[in-house]
């Protein structure tokens, strides 16, 4: 699968719609379009056992984010502050931008 489009991008603020972290908000740290998954800051935390590899390096149990399906998150509009869908609009100069469906605020890609 090549060139899969997603409704969220790295750096977007999103709200989790379902699952154990329902209602949490966070920033998208990474996207995986081929797997249709995203990593959201502070969401879907898992414990990872890390072994020290060099002398002086600390080992132990680390908490880190795991990927969740992109369909389980929704963009948060920066102007109205609510989770809403985003559409694409064309400005007068011909550039394509994302626009909030609730308030109409435009945001560049």
Biopython code that builds the backbone (N, CA, C, O; Angstrom):
import numpy as np
from Bio.PDB.StructureBuilder import StructureBuilder

atoms = [
    (1, "UNK", "N", (0.840, -1.183, 0.000)),
    (1, "UNK", "CA", (0.000, 0.000, 0.000)),
    (1, "UNK", "C", (0.881, 1.241, 0.000)),
    (1, "UNK", "O", (1.746, 1.406, 0.860)),
    (2, "UNK", "N", (0.654, 2.084, -0.952)),
    (2, "UNK", "CA", (1.460, 3.296, -1.047)),
    (2, "UNK", "C", (0.561, 4.517, -1.085)),
    (2, "UNK", "O", (-0.564, 4.473, -1.583)),
    (3, "UNK", "N", (1.084, 5.605, -0.548)),
    (3, "UNK", "CA", (0.411, 6.900, -0.614)),
    (3, "UNK", "C", (-0.973, 6.901, 0.046)),
    (3, "UNK", "O", (-1.946, 7.374, -0.541)),
    (4, "UNK", "N", (-1.050, 6.375, 1.250)),
    (4, "UNK", "CA", (-2.307, 6.369, 2.002)),
    (4, "UNK", "C", (-2.455, 7.703, 2.720)),
    (4, "UNK", "O", (-1.518, 8.167, 3.369)),
    (5, "UNK", "N", (-3.636, 8.329, 2.606)),
    (5, "UNK", "CA", (-3.874, 9.618, 3.242)),
    (5, "UNK", "C", (-4.533, 9.421, 4.590)),
    (5, "UNK", "O", (-5.361, 8.527, 4.764)),
    (6, "UNK", "N", (-4.162, 10.259, 5.540)),
    (6, "UNK", "CA", (-4.729, 10.204, 6.882)),
    (6, "UNK", "C", (-5.272, 11.573, 7.249)),
    (6, "UNK", "O", (-4.804, 12.589, 6.735)),
    (7, "UNK", "N", (-6.259, 11.605, 8.137)),
    (7, "UNK", "CA", (-6.866, 12.871, 8.553)),
    (7, "UNK", "C", (-6.077, 13.571, 9.641)),
    (7, "UNK", "O", (-6.381, 14.714, 9.980)),
    (8, "UNK", "N", (-5.068, 12.910, 10.197)),
    (8, "UNK", "CA", (-4.218, 13.539, 11.213)),
    (8, "UNK", "C", (-2.781, 13.567, 10.722)),
    (8, "UNK", "O", (-2.351, 12.713, 9.948)),
    (9, "UNK", "N", (-2.053, 14.565, 11.188)),
    (9, "UNK", "CA", (-0.650, 14.710, 10.824)),
    (9, "UNK", "C", (0.177, 14.869, 12.096)),
    (9, "UNK", "O", (-0.366, 15.188, 13.154)),
    (10, "UNK", "N", (1.464, 14.653, 12.002)),
    (10, "UNK", "CA", (2.361, 14.826, 13.127)),
    (10, "UNK", "C", (2.280, 16.271, 13.620)),
    (10, "UNK", "O", (2.380, 17.211, 12.832)),
    (11, "UNK", "N", (2.099, 16.436, 14.925)),
    (11, "UNK", "CA", (2.003, 17.770, 15.510)),
    (11, "UNK", "C", (0.575, 18.218, 15.781)),
    (11, "UNK", "O", (0.373, 19.203, 16.490)),
    (12, "UNK", "N", (-0.427, 17.520, 15.234)),
    (12, "UNK", "CA", (-1.832, 17.873, 15.487)),
    (12, "UNK", "C", (-2.216, 17.556, 16.919)),
    (12, "UNK", "O", (-1.706, 16.603, 17.507)),
    (13, "UNK", "N", (-3.118, 18.355, 17.484)),
    (13, "UNK", "CA", (-3.711, 18.045, 18.775)),
    (13, "UNK", "C", (-4.969, 17.239, 18.521)),
    (13, "UNK", "O", (-5.812, 17.630, 17.714)),
    (14, "UNK", "N", (-5.099, 16.100, 19.217)),
    (14, "UNK", "CA", (-6.227, 15.204, 18.978)),
    (14, "UNK", "C", (-6.882, 14.784, 20.285)),
    (14, "UNK", "O", (-6.305, 14.925, 21.363)),
    (15, "UNK", "N", (-8.110, 14.261, 20.167)),
    (15, "UNK", "CA", (-8.855, 13.718, 21.291)),
    (15, "UNK", "C", (-9.144, 12.255, 20.973)),
    (15, "UNK", "O", (-9.510, 11.926, 19.845)),
    (16, "UNK", "N", (-8.983, 11.370, 21.965)),
    (16, "UNK", "CA", (-9.229, 9.943, 21.776)),
    (16, "UNK", "C", (-10.721, 9.686, 21.913)),
    (16, "UNK", "O", (-11.339, 10.110, 22.889)),
    (17, "UNK", "N", (-11.306, 8.986, 20.931)),
    (17, "UNK", "CA", (-12.740, 8.756, 20.889)),
    (17, "UNK", "C", (-13.190, 7.482, 21.583)),
    (17, "UNK", "O", (-14.303, 7.433, 22.107)),
    (18, "UNK", "N", (-12.355, 6.450, 21.600)),
    (18, "UNK", "CA", (-12.771, 5.181, 22.199)),
    (18, "UNK", "C", (-11.574, 4.434, 22.754)),
    (18, "UNK", "O", (-10.423, 4.750, 22.451)),
    (19, "UNK", "N", (-11.867, 3.446, 23.565)),
    (19, "UNK", "CA", (-10.817, 2.633, 24.171)),
    (19, "UNK", "C", (-10.576, 3.008, 25.615)),
    (19, "UNK", "O", (-11.333, 3.785, 26.196)),
    (20, "UNK", "N", (-9.519, 2.456, 26.200)),
    (20, "UNK", "CA", (-9.238, 2.676, 27.621)),
    (20, "UNK", "C", (-8.853, 4.121, 27.928)),
    (20, "UNK", "O", (-8.992, 4.568, 29.066)),
    (21, "UNK", "N", (-8.371, 4.857, 26.926)),
    (21, "UNK", "CA", (-7.962, 6.251, 27.114)),
    (21, "UNK", "C", (-8.979, 7.234, 26.542)),
    (21, "UNK", "O", (-8.613, 8.355, 26.186)),
    (22, "UNK", "N", (-10.237, 6.840, 26.447)),
    (22, "UNK", "CA", (-11.291, 7.672, 25.871)),
    (22, "UNK", "C", (-11.362, 9.021, 26.584)),
    (22, "UNK", "O", (-11.382, 9.080, 27.813)),
    (23, "UNK", "N", (-11.402, 10.102, 25.805)),
    (23, "UNK", "CA", (-11.509, 11.446, 26.352)),
    (23, "UNK", "C", (-10.181, 12.148, 26.561)),
    (23, "UNK", "O", (-10.159, 13.364, 26.749)),
    (24, "UNK", "N", (-9.076, 11.422, 26.533)),
    (24, "UNK", "CA", (-7.767, 12.053, 26.714)),
    (24, "UNK", "C", (-7.391, 12.862, 25.486)),
    (24, "UNK", "O", (-7.780, 12.536, 24.365)),
    (25, "UNK", "N", (-6.629, 13.921, 25.717)),
    (25, "UNK", "CA", (-6.153, 14.770, 24.636)),
    (25, "UNK", "C", (-4.634, 14.729, 24.613)),
    (25, "UNK", "O", (-3.992, 14.578, 25.653)),
    (26, "UNK", "N", (-4.073, 14.864, 23.439)),
    (26, "UNK", "CA", (-2.621, 14.868, 23.320)),
    (26, "UNK", "C", (-2.175, 15.260, 21.929)),
    (26, "UNK", "O", (-2.987, 15.459, 21.025)),
    (27, "UNK", "N", (-0.876, 15.367, 21.779)),
    (27, "UNK", "CA", (-0.264, 15.768, 20.524)),
    (27, "UNK", "C", (0.200, 14.515, 19.775)),
    (27, "UNK", "O", (0.721, 13.583, 20.388)),
    (28, "UNK", "N", (0.014, 14.492, 18.465)),
    (28, "UNK", "CA", (0.449, 13.358, 17.649)),
    (28, "UNK", "C", (1.967, 13.432, 17.508)),
    (28, "UNK", "O", (2.503, 14.402, 16.973)),
    (29, "UNK", "N", (2.651, 12.397, 17.992)),
    (29, "UNK", "CA", (4.114, 12.357, 17.935)),
    (29, "UNK", "C", (4.616, 11.726, 16.643)),
    (29, "UNK", "O", (5.645, 12.136, 16.106)),
    (30, "UNK", "N", (3.885, 10.723, 16.142)),
    (30, "UNK", "CA", (4.295, 10.039, 14.914)),
    (30, "UNK", "C", (3.074, 9.438, 14.239)),
    (30, "UNK", "O", (2.088, 9.096, 14.891)),
    (31, "UNK", "N", (3.159, 9.316, 12.917)),
    (31, "UNK", "CA", (2.093, 8.668, 12.158)),
    (31, "UNK", "C", (2.677, 7.526, 11.341)),
    (31, "UNK", "O", (3.821, 7.588, 10.889)),
    (32, "UNK", "N", (1.875, 6.485, 11.160)),
    (32, "UNK", "CA", (2.261, 5.321, 10.360)),
    (32, "UNK", "C", (1.141, 5.057, 9.355)),
    (32, "UNK", "O", (0.284, 4.209, 9.602)),
    (33, "UNK", "N", (1.135, 5.776, 8.213)),
    (33, "UNK", "CA", (0.031, 5.665, 7.264)),
    (33, "UNK", "C", (-0.168, 4.262, 6.703)),
    (33, "UNK", "O", (-1.304, 3.854, 6.462)),
    (34, "UNK", "N", (0.912, 3.518, 6.492)),
    (34, "UNK", "CA", (0.769, 2.173, 5.942)),
    (34, "UNK", "C", (0.042, 1.234, 6.897)),
    (34, "UNK", "O", (-0.613, 0.291, 6.453)),
    (35, "UNK", "N", (0.147, 1.478, 8.204)),
    (35, "UNK", "CA", (-0.547, 0.667, 9.215)),
    (35, "UNK", "C", (-1.804, 1.361, 9.729)),
    (35, "UNK", "O", (-2.555, 0.780, 10.513)),
    (36, "UNK", "N", (-2.045, 2.620, 9.286)),
    (36, "UNK", "CA", (-3.174, 3.452, 9.713)),
    (36, "UNK", "C", (-3.173, 3.660, 11.230)),
    (36, "UNK", "O", (-4.219, 3.581, 11.875)),
    (37, "UNK", "N", (-1.994, 3.925, 11.789)),
    (37, "UNK", "CA", (-1.838, 4.099, 13.226)),
    (37, "UNK", "C", (-1.102, 5.403, 13.530)),
    (37, "UNK", "O", (-0.385, 5.946, 12.689)),
    (38, "UNK", "N", (-1.302, 5.890, 14.765)),
    (38, "UNK", "CA", (-0.628, 7.094, 15.245)),
    (38, "UNK", "C", (-0.143, 6.864, 16.669)),
    (38, "UNK", "O", (-0.676, 6.019, 17.390)),
    (39, "UNK", "N", (0.872, 7.623, 17.067)),
    (39, "UNK", "CA", (1.322, 7.626, 18.458)),
    (39, "UNK", "C", (0.956, 8.985, 19.024)),
    (39, "UNK", "O", (1.365, 10.016, 18.490)),
    (40, "UNK", "N", (0.176, 8.987, 20.119)),
    (40, "UNK", "CA", (-0.285, 10.217, 20.747)),
    (40, "UNK", "C", (0.394, 10.353, 22.104)),
    (40, "UNK", "O", (0.489, 9.382, 22.855)),
    (41, "UNK", "N", (0.862, 11.548, 22.416)),
    (41, "UNK", "CA", (1.573, 11.836, 23.658)),
    (41, "UNK", "C", (0.694, 11.534, 24.875)),
    (41, "UNK", "O", (-0.393, 12.096, 25.008)),
    (42, "UNK", "N", (1.160, 10.650, 25.761)),
    (42, "UNK", "CA", (0.461, 10.338, 27.006)),
    (42, "UNK", "C", (-0.710, 9.385, 26.866)),
    (42, "UNK", "O", (-1.454, 9.191, 27.828)),
    (43, "UNK", "N", (-0.900, 8.782, 25.697)),
    (43, "UNK", "CA", (-2.030, 7.882, 25.456)),
    (43, "UNK", "C", (-1.498, 6.478, 25.138)),
    (43, "UNK", "O", (-0.473, 6.333, 24.472)),
    (44, "UNK", "N", (-2.194, 5.461, 25.615)),
    (44, "UNK", "CA", (-1.851, 4.058, 25.364)),
    (44, "UNK", "C", (-0.440, 3.734, 25.866)),
    (44, "UNK", "O", (0.410, 3.248, 25.119)),
    (45, "UNK", "N", (-0.219, 4.016, 27.145)),
    (45, "UNK", "CA", (1.100, 3.795, 27.741)),
    (45, "UNK", "C", (1.306, 2.314, 28.043)),
    (45, "UNK", "O", (0.393, 1.625, 28.497)),
    (46, "UNK", "N", (2.521, 1.838, 27.782)),
    (46, "UNK", "CA", (2.886, 0.453, 28.059)),
    (46, "UNK", "C", (4.216, 0.432, 28.802)),
    (46, "UNK", "O", (5.038, 1.336, 28.652)),
    (47, "UNK", "N", (4.418, -0.609, 29.603)),
    (47, "UNK", "CA", (5.670, -0.772, 30.339)),
    (47, "UNK", "C", (6.641, -1.579, 29.493)),
    (47, "UNK", "O", (6.296, -2.632, 28.956)),
    (48, "UNK", "N", (7.858, -1.068, 29.386)),
    (48, "UNK", "CA", (8.888, -1.755, 28.620)),
    (48, "UNK", "C", (10.064, -2.016, 29.545)),
    (48, "UNK", "O", (10.540, -1.107, 30.225)),
    (49, "UNK", "N", (10.529, -3.249, 29.571)),
    (49, "UNK", "CA", (11.669, -3.612, 30.405)),
    (49, "UNK", "C", (12.944, -3.365, 29.611)),
    (49, "UNK", "O", (13.168, -3.988, 28.573)),
    (50, "UNK", "N", (13.780, -2.452, 30.104)),
    (50, "UNK", "CA", (14.988, -2.062, 29.385)),
    (50, "UNK", "C", (16.215, -2.569, 30.135)),
    (50, "UNK", "O", (16.389, -2.323, 31.328)),
    (51, "UNK", "N", (17.041, -3.270, 29.410)),
    (51, "UNK", "CA", (18.267, -3.809, 29.982)),
    (51, "UNK", "C", (19.407, -2.842, 29.686)),
    (51, "UNK", "O", (19.523, -2.360, 28.560)),
    (52, "UNK", "N", (20.257, -2.547, 30.681)),
    (52, "UNK", "CA", (21.391, -1.657, 30.402)),
    (52, "UNK", "C", (22.348, -2.307, 29.408)),
    (52, "UNK", "O", (22.721, -3.467, 29.579)),
    (53, "UNK", "N", (22.745, -1.578, 28.381)),
    (53, "UNK", "CA", (23.612, -2.128, 27.338)),
    (53, "UNK", "C", (25.084, -1.773, 27.558)),
    (53, "UNK", "O", (25.964, -2.533, 27.154)),
    (54, "UNK", "N", (25.360, -0.639, 28.189)),
    (54, "UNK", "CA", (26.738, -0.226, 28.448)),
    (54, "UNK", "C", (26.926, -0.013, 29.937)),
    (54, "UNK", "O", (25.963, 0.130, 30.689)),
    (55, "UNK", "N", (28.175, 0.005, 30.343)),
    (55, "UNK", "CA", (28.470, 0.254, 31.743)),
    (55, "UNK", "C", (28.085, 1.687, 32.084)),
    (55, "UNK", "O", (28.457, 2.619, 31.371)),
    (56, "UNK", "N", (27.351, 1.861, 33.158)),
    (56, "UNK", "CA", (26.909, 3.178, 33.583)),
    (56, "UNK", "C", (25.528, 3.562, 33.048)),
    (56, "UNK", "O", (24.939, 4.545, 33.496)),
    (57, "UNK", "N", (25.018, 2.793, 32.097)),
    (57, "UNK", "CA", (23.685, 3.062, 31.545)),
    (57, "UNK", "C", (22.626, 2.473, 32.469)),
    (57, "UNK", "O", (22.777, 1.366, 32.984)),
    (58, "UNK", "N", (21.566, 3.224, 32.665)),
    (58, "UNK", "CA", (20.515, 2.773, 33.576)),
    (58, "UNK", "C", (19.554, 1.835, 32.861)),
    (58, "UNK", "O", (19.221, 2.025, 31.692)),
    (59, "UNK", "N", (19.125, 0.833, 33.585)),
    (59, "UNK", "CA", (18.103, -0.078, 33.084)),
    (59, "UNK", "C", (16.857, 0.102, 33.926)),
    (59, "UNK", "O", (16.815, 0.975, 34.792)),
    (60, "UNK", "N", (15.854, -0.704, 33.687)),
    (60, "UNK", "CA", (14.640, -0.634, 34.492)),
    (60, "UNK", "C", (13.391, -0.712, 33.647)),
    (60, "UNK", "O", (13.435, -1.082, 32.474)),
    (61, "UNK", "N", (12.276, -0.357, 34.257)),
    (61, "UNK", "CA", (10.997, -0.401, 33.569)),
    (61, "UNK", "C", (10.644, 1.009, 33.114)),
    (61, "UNK", "O", (10.578, 1.939, 33.917)),
    (62, "UNK", "N", (10.421, 1.148, 31.820)),
    (62, "UNK", "CA", (10.141, 2.449, 31.208)),
    (62, "UNK", "C", (8.702, 2.461, 30.707)),
    (62, "UNK", "O", (8.217, 1.470, 30.162)),
    (63, "UNK", "N", (8.028, 3.586, 30.895)),
    (63, "UNK", "CA", (6.689, 3.765, 30.332)),
    (63, "UNK", "C", (6.841, 4.473, 28.994)),
    (63, "UNK", "O", (7.520, 5.495, 28.906)),
    (64, "UNK", "N", (6.205, 3.931, 27.939)),
    (64, "UNK", "CA", (6.259, 4.590, 26.645)),
    (64, "UNK", "C", (4.940, 4.402, 25.900)),
    (64, "UNK", "O", (4.181, 3.470, 26.163)),
    (65, "UNK", "N", (4.689, 5.329, 24.951)),
    (65, "UNK", "CA", (3.461, 5.295, 24.179)),
    (65, "UNK", "C", (3.520, 4.199, 23.120)),
    (65, "UNK", "O", (4.572, 3.934, 22.539)),
    (66, "UNK", "N", (2.366, 3.565, 22.881)),
    (66, "UNK", "CA", (2.247, 2.577, 21.819)),
    (66, "UNK", "C", (1.258, 3.100, 20.779)),
    (66, "UNK", "O", (0.409, 3.931, 21.104)),
    (67, "UNK", "N", (1.351, 2.633, 19.548)),
    (67, "UNK", "CA", (0.464, 3.130, 18.493)),
    (67, "UNK", "C", (-0.993, 2.738, 18.733)),
    (67, "UNK", "O", (-1.284, 1.674, 19.281)),
    (68, "UNK", "N", (-1.904, 3.624, 18.308)),
    (68, "UNK", "CA", (-3.336, 3.325, 18.299)),
    (68, "UNK", "C", (-3.860, 3.630, 16.904)),
    (68, "UNK", "O", (-3.233, 4.376, 16.153)),
    (69, "UNK", "N", (-4.999, 3.060, 16.557)),
    (69, "UNK", "CA", (-5.568, 3.279, 15.234)),
    (69, "UNK", "C", (-5.988, 4.733, 15.062)),
    (69, "UNK", "O", (-6.549, 5.343, 15.972)),
    (70, "UNK", "N", (-5.709, 5.275, 13.887)),
    (70, "UNK", "CA", (-6.013, 6.672, 13.594)),
    (70, "UNK", "C", (-7.516, 6.941, 13.607)),
    (70, "UNK", "O", (-7.930, 8.074, 13.852)),
    (71, "UNK", "N", (-8.337, 5.931, 13.349)),
    (71, "UNK", "CA", (-9.780, 6.134, 13.340)),
    (71, "UNK", "C", (-10.325, 6.373, 14.749)),
    (71, "UNK", "O", (-11.482, 6.766, 14.898)),
    (72, "UNK", "N", (-9.527, 6.148, 15.768)),
    (72, "UNK", "CA", (-9.953, 6.338, 17.153)),
    (72, "UNK", "C", (-9.623, 7.726, 17.688)),
    (72, "UNK", "O", (-9.879, 8.011, 18.858)),
    (73, "UNK", "N", (-9.055, 8.599, 16.844)),
    (73, "UNK", "CA", (-8.738, 9.961, 17.276)),
    (73, "UNK", "C", (-9.394, 10.980, 16.353)),
    (73, "UNK", "O", (-9.670, 10.701, 15.186)),
    (74, "UNK", "N", (-9.642, 12.183, 16.913)),
    (74, "UNK", "CA", (-10.254, 13.265, 16.146)),
    (74, "UNK", "C", (-9.490, 14.553, 16.413)),
    (74, "UNK", "O", (-9.094, 14.826, 17.547)),
    (75, "UNK", "N", (-9.284, 15.344, 15.359)),
    (75, "UNK", "CA", (-8.575, 16.619, 15.475)),
    (75, "UNK", "C", (-9.292, 17.574, 16.414)),
    (75, "UNK", "O", (-10.521, 17.583, 16.488)),
    (76, "UNK", "N", (-8.512, 18.379, 17.132)),
    (76, "UNK", "CA", (-9.057, 19.442, 17.966)),
    (76, "UNK", "C", (-8.741, 20.752, 17.261)),
    (76, "UNK", "O", (-7.590, 21.024, 16.921)),
    (77, "UNK", "N", (-9.774, 21.560, 17.044)),
    (77, "UNK", "CA", (-9.609, 22.855, 16.380)),
    (77, "UNK", "C", (-8.889, 23.814, 17.329)),
    (77, "UNK", "O", (-9.201, 23.868, 18.518)),
    (78, "UNK", "N", (-7.938, 24.558, 16.805)),
    (78, "UNK", "CA", (-7.166, 25.480, 17.643)),
    (78, "UNK", "C", (-7.967, 26.719, 18.023)),
    (78, "UNK", "O", (-7.696, 27.331, 19.055)),
    (79, "UNK", "N", (-8.945, 27.098, 17.211)),
    (79, "UNK", "CA", (-9.705, 28.312, 17.522)),
    (79, "UNK", "C", (-10.917, 28.038, 18.410)),
    (79, "UNK", "O", (-11.117, 28.743, 19.399)),
    (80, "UNK", "N", (-11.740, 27.023, 18.079)),
    (80, "UNK", "CA", (-12.932, 26.769, 18.903)),
    (80, "UNK", "C", (-12.638, 25.798, 20.048)),
    (80, "UNK", "O", (-13.435, 25.700, 20.981)),
    (81, "UNK", "N", (-11.519, 25.082, 19.998)),
    (81, "UNK", "CA", (-11.108, 24.208, 21.087)),
    (81, "UNK", "C", (-11.882, 22.917, 21.206)),
    (81, "UNK", "O", (-11.737, 22.210, 22.204)),
    (82, "UNK", "N", (-12.706, 22.580, 20.216)),
    (82, "UNK", "CA", (-13.501, 21.357, 20.257)),
    (82, "UNK", "C", (-12.981, 20.354, 19.239)),
    (82, "UNK", "O", (-12.355, 20.722, 18.245)),
    (83, "UNK", "N", (-13.254, 19.069, 19.505)),
    (83, "UNK", "CA", (-12.917, 18.026, 18.548)),
    (83, "UNK", "C", (-13.918, 18.104, 17.410)),
    (83, "UNK", "O", (-15.127, 18.054, 17.637)),
    (84, "UNK", "N", (-13.424, 18.224, 16.199)),
    (84, "UNK", "CA", (-14.329, 18.317, 15.058)),
    (84, "UNK", "C", (-13.654, 17.736, 13.827)),
    (84, "UNK", "O", (-12.449, 17.482, 13.815)),
    (85, "UNK", "N", (-14.459, 17.533, 12.796)),
    (85, "UNK", "CA", (-13.935, 17.045, 11.536)),
    (85, "UNK", "C", (-13.320, 18.210, 10.776)),
    (85, "UNK", "O", (-13.687, 19.368, 10.978)),
    (86, "UNK", "N", (-12.385, 17.886, 9.904)),
    (86, "UNK", "CA", (-11.733, 18.908, 9.097)),
    (86, "UNK", "C", (-11.955, 18.577, 7.631)),
    (86, "UNK", "O", (-11.819, 17.429, 7.209)),
    (87, "UNK", "N", (-12.297, 19.598, 6.867)),
    (87, "UNK", "CA", (-12.441, 19.452, 5.428)),
    (87, "UNK", "C", (-11.328, 20.202, 4.728)),
    (87, "UNK", "O", (-10.526, 20.883, 5.366)),
    (88, "UNK", "N", (-11.283, 20.075, 3.421)),
    (88, "UNK", "CA", (-10.260, 20.765, 2.646)),
    (88, "UNK", "C", (-10.933, 21.857, 1.824)),
    (88, "UNK", "O", (-11.955, 21.621, 1.180)),
    (89, "UNK", "N", (-10.357, 23.040, 1.852)),
    (89, "UNK", "CA", (-10.876, 24.151, 1.056)),
    (89, "UNK", "C", (-9.737, 24.753, 0.243)),
    (89, "UNK", "O", (-8.563, 24.600, 0.579)),
    (90, "UNK", "N", (-10.109, 25.435, -0.826)),
    (90, "UNK", "CA", (-9.135, 26.095, -1.686)),
    (90, "UNK", "C", (-9.279, 27.596, -1.481)),
    (90, "UNK", "O", (-10.376, 28.140, -1.606)),
    (91, "UNK", "N", (-8.185, 28.261, -1.168)),
    (91, "UNK", "CA", (-8.185, 29.710, -0.994)),
    (91, "UNK", "C", (-8.152, 30.408, -2.353)),
    (91, "UNK", "O", (-7.985, 29.762, -3.388)),
    (92, "UNK", "N", (-8.313, 31.720, -2.339)),
    (92, "UNK", "CA", (-8.341, 32.505, -3.573)),
    (92, "UNK", "C", (-7.055, 32.383, -4.381)),
    (92, "UNK", "O", (-7.079, 32.434, -5.611)),
    (93, "UNK", "N", (-5.923, 32.222, -3.680)),
    (93, "UNK", "CA", (-4.646, 32.102, -4.394)),
    (93, "UNK", "C", (-4.367, 30.684, -4.891)),
    (93, "UNK", "O", (-3.322, 30.438, -5.494)),
    (94, "UNK", "N", (-5.291, 29.746, -4.644)),
    (94, "UNK", "CA", (-5.160, 28.389, -5.158)),
    (94, "UNK", "C", (-4.530, 27.394, -4.199)),
    (94, "UNK", "O", (-4.359, 26.229, -4.557)),
    (95, "UNK", "N", (-4.180, 27.818, -2.991)),
    (95, "UNK", "CA", (-3.583, 26.894, -2.033)),
    (95, "UNK", "C", (-4.669, 26.097, -1.320)),
    (95, "UNK", "O", (-5.750, 26.613, -1.037)),
    (96, "UNK", "N", (-4.366, 24.843, -1.035)),
    (96, "UNK", "CA", (-5.298, 23.968, -0.331)),
    (96, "UNK", "C", (-4.995, 24.022, 1.167)),
    (96, "UNK", "O", (-3.834, 23.919, 1.564)),
    (97, "UNK", "N", (-6.020, 24.183, 1.996)),
    (97, "UNK", "CA", (-5.857, 24.230, 3.443)),
    (97, "UNK", "C", (-6.925, 23.370, 4.102)),
    (97, "UNK", "O", (-7.947, 23.052, 3.493)),
    (98, "UNK", "N", (-6.676, 22.998, 5.357)),
    (98, "UNK", "CA", (-7.669, 22.270, 6.141)),
    (98, "UNK", "C", (-8.542, 23.289, 6.863)),
    (98, "UNK", "O", (-8.048, 24.310, 7.341)),
    (99, "UNK", "N", (-9.846, 23.008, 6.939)),
    (99, "UNK", "CA", (-10.777, 23.926, 7.588)),
    (99, "UNK", "C", (-11.661, 23.154, 8.560)),
    (99, "UNK", "O", (-12.125, 22.056, 8.252)),
    (100, "UNK", "N", (-11.892, 23.736, 9.739)),
    (100, "UNK", "CA", (-12.757, 23.138, 10.763)),
    (100, "UNK", "C", (-14.193, 23.145, 10.266)),
    (100, "UNK", "O", (-14.654, 24.159, 9.740)),
    (101, "UNK", "N", (-14.912, 22.034, 10.421)),
    (101, "UNK", "CA", (-16.297, 21.950, 9.966)),
    (101, "UNK", "C", (-17.243, 22.685, 10.916)),
    (101, "UNK", "O", (-18.349, 23.045, 10.513)),
    (102, "UNK", "N", (-16.836, 22.917, 12.174)),
    (102, "UNK", "CA", (-17.711, 23.589, 13.141)),
    (102, "UNK", "C", (-17.614, 25.100, 13.052)),
    (102, "UNK", "O", (-18.633, 25.786, 12.968)),
    (103, "UNK", "N", (-16.395, 25.621, 13.070)),
    (103, "UNK", "CA", (-16.242, 27.085, 13.109)),
    (103, "UNK", "C", (-15.735, 27.684, 11.798)),
    (103, "UNK", "O", (-15.819, 28.897, 11.608)),
    (104, "UNK", "N", (-15.212, 26.860, 10.895)),
    (104, "UNK", "CA", (-14.736, 27.345, 9.616)),
    (104, "UNK", "C", (-13.311, 27.870, 9.623)),
    (104, "UNK", "O", (-12.833, 28.344, 8.592)),
    (105, "UNK", "N", (-12.622, 27.803, 10.743)),
    (105, "UNK", "CA", (-11.235, 28.267, 10.854)),
    (105, "UNK", "C", (-10.350, 27.439, 9.910)),
    (105, "UNK", "O", (-10.451, 26.213, 9.875)),
    (106, "UNK", "N", (-9.479, 28.121, 9.143)),
    (106, "UNK", "CA", (-8.587, 27.421, 8.229)),
    (106, "UNK", "C", (-7.222, 27.233, 8.870)),
    (106, "UNK", "O", (-6.778, 28.033, 9.692)),
    (107, "UNK", "N", (-6.580, 26.160, 8.470)),
    (107, "UNK", "CA", (-5.260, 25.817, 8.994)),
    (107, "UNK", "C", (-4.437, 25.300, 7.834)),
    (107, "UNK", "O", (-4.902, 24.437, 7.089)),
    (108, "UNK", "N", (-3.232, 25.801, 7.662)),
    (108, "UNK", "CA", (-2.382, 25.349, 6.550)),
    (108, "UNK", "C", (-1.901, 23.933, 6.797)),
    (108, "UNK", "O", (-1.813, 23.478, 7.938)),
    (109, "UNK", "N", (-1.589, 23.243, 5.705)),
    (109, "UNK", "CA", (-1.128, 21.861, 5.811)),
    (109, "UNK", "C", (0.204, 21.861, 6.449)),
    (109, "UNK", "O", (0.795, 20.800, 6.643)),
]
sb = StructureBuilder()
sb.init_structure("model")
sb.init_model(0)
sb.init_chain("A")
sb.init_seg("    ")
for serial, (resi, resn, name, xyz) in enumerate(atoms, 1):
    if name == "N":
        sb.init_residue(resn, " ", resi, " ")
    sb.init_atom(name, np.array(xyz, "f"), 0.0, 1.0, " ", f" {name:<3s}", serial, name[0])
structure = sb.get_structure()
